[in-house]
Amino acid sequence: MNTAPPSTLPAQTVATHLEIEPSILYFGTPVVLLSTENQDGSFNLAPISSAWALGRTVVIGLGREGQTAYNLGSRPDLVISLPAPAQWPAVERLAALTGRNPVPSGKPKGCRFEPDKFAAADLTGEPSHLVQPPRVAGCPIQLEARAERVQPDVSGDFVIVEAVVCKVHADSRIVVPGTDHIDPAAWSPLVYNFRHYFGLGPELGCSYRTQTPRDVEGPAVEPALADTAPN
């Protein structure tokens, strides 16, 4: 039985593809908040839309001129906090801020220096266990990590960071009871989809490799943290 919802694409008899030149390729990627340590011992917080995991390694793409790349070049500790969909306003409050002073010339128009990004975004830090930068309180998943490799990408405009996760913190409401597994029906990441914010839709099915199998026929399960308000 096909339980997938109807397509949201316009009805067409034959699919037609166009050759286009989009300015960005954020084709639906999770948003993360990166906490890093500044040279003076204070902390920077930055929203990132280029991050993905390979086992215990998280690969992160950063702008070369940003404070986060500058910090990780000499202070490898970081925290990768994953916000819930309802926290998108806090993420957007960070979008036009930079920890660099003066503001680098390559930053978008309207970007301004802000030394206390936690306060500016109405977010709160909480102590980490193994690294110096704080976790972002209220984010359902928080990953303490260390940058083991920081290098330029092939274009020279960005920096690629390979960070090894050393501790995982997860809101108890999204953990399968009695296990170390995140419940995918309870957790919904904040997704950056061509510069618009989204959460997940209904579950369609699961991989044969899942360790949390479930019959998805019937009403979709609403993520437990879909309506969590930002701090």
N, C-alpha and C positions, 0 to 999 in steps of 0.2 A: 504494500500500500504506500503510495506517495504522500508523505505528510508535509512536504515543503509548501510554504505559502506561495500564492500566485506571484509571478514576476512583477516588479514595479516598473519595468521598462515599457516604453510605448509599444503597442502591438504593431508588428510588421510582418508582411508575408515572407519576405526574405531579408535576413540580417544584412545591413550595409555598414561597412567600416570606412571611416574617414582618416586620412593622414593629417595629423595635427601636430603642433609644436607647443605643448603646454609649458608654462614657465616653471612649474614644479611637478614632482612626481610622488607626492604624498598620497599614494593610492590606498589609504586606509591603514594607518600604522598607530600603535599604542602611544599614548603620551606618558612620559615619565618626568619626574622632578629630580634633578641632580643637586645634591648638597655637596659642596667642596669647601676646602679650607683656604682662606685668603692668607697672604703673606704676613699680615699683622695678627693672625690668630682668630679673626672674625670669620664668618661663613657666608658663602655665596649660594644662591638658590636659582636654578635655571630650568625652564621647561624645554624638553627635548622631544622631538617627534621622529627621531631616527635611532631606534634601539631594538635589538633582537637577541635572543638567547641561543647558545649552543652548549647544552649541558649546564655546567656551573659557570660558564663564561658568558658575559653580556657584552655584545659589540655595540658601540655607541658612535654615532657620527656627530661632530661638533663643528661650528664655525671656527675658523683658524684664529680670528681676532677676539673671540669672546673670553670672558674672565674664567669660565670653566676650563677651557683648553689651557689657558695660562697657569691656572692652579695645578692641574693634573700633571703638568710638565715637571714639577718639582715636589709636589705633595700628593702622593697617589691615593690617599684615602678618599672614599666617596660613599654616598648612600643614594640608591636608586629607589625612589618612592613612586608607587603607581597609584594615582588618584582614581576615585570612582567617577562615573559620568556626571553626577550632580555637582562635583567640585570644579567643573569647567570654568565658572566665573573666576575662581582663584587663579587658575592657570592663565586665563586671559589677562588678569591684572599684572602678571609677570611678563607678558609677551613684549611689551615696549620698554622694558628695563634692562640695564646692563650694569655689571659690577666694575666696568672699566672706566677710568677717569684720567684723561678726557675720553669722550665717546669715540670709538674707532670710526674712521671715515667710511668703512665698508658696512656699517650698521644701517638698517633701514631708516628712512626719514621719520622723525618723531620719536626715535629711541632716546632715552635719557638715562643719566647715571643715577643709581639708587644704591646707597651703601647698606641699607637694611631691607632686603627683599622680603624676608619673612613678614615683617610688619606691614610693608606696602601691599602684600597680597592677602593680609589678614589670615596668615597661617602661623602655626606654632611649631617650634622645634622641640624634640624630646631626645634625651641622651641615647647614643648608640652604645653597644656593648664592646665592640672590637675596633672601631675606627673613630677618628676625631669628629668628623662632621655629624650633625644631628640628623635624625630621621624626621620626616614631616608628619606630625601628629594628625590623625584622622585619615591618612591614606591607608587603605585596607591591606596593601602589600608593601613591605619595606625591605630592601636588600642591602645589607652592609657589604661593601666590596673594596677591592684594591685594584688600581689600574696597573697591570703588569706590562702593557705595551702601549705606547702613545706615539703615533707616527702620522705624517701627512698622507692624504689620499693621492690618487694619481693626478688629480687636477691641480693640487697645491692650494686649493681654496678651503679645504676642510681638514679636520684631524680625525683619525680613526683610533678609538680607544678600545682595548680589550681588557675588561675588568673581570676579575675572578670573585665570585660571591663567597663570602665567608660566614654569613649568618642571614637567615630568612625570618622575618616577622610577619605573621598573617593574622588578620582579624578572626577571632574564633568563629564568627558567623559564616565564614566562607570556607571553613575547614571541615572535611568529612569527619564526623565524630570518631575518635579512637584511631585516627590515621594521620599521616603526614601529607595527605592529598588535598589540594584545593578543589572544592566542589564547583565545577564549571557552570552549574545551574544557579549558584548563589553569587558568583563573581562575574562582574561585567567591567572590562577595562574601558577607560576613556579613549576613544579612537579619533585620530586626526585625519579626516577624509577630505583631501584637497582644500585645506584651510577652513574646514567646518568641523564642529565637534559632534560626535555620536557615541551612543552606547551600543550594546549588542542587541540584535533582534532575537526571535525565538530560536531555540535549538533545532537544528535540522537532522542531526545524526551524530555519530561518533566514530573515531578511528578504531580499527581492530586492535590497536595497541593500548587503548585506554585501560586504566586501572579502576575507573569509576563508571562501569557500564550502567545504562539506564534505558528503559523503554520510553521513547519520546512521543509515542502516539498519544493524542489527547491534548488538553490545554497546556500551553507553554508555562513553564515555571518562571515566575518573576524573580530576577536577581535580588538577593537579600539586601544589597547595598545600593540599589539603583537610585534610591531617593535620599541617600546620605547627604546632608548639607555640608558645605565646606566649613572649616574652622574659621 
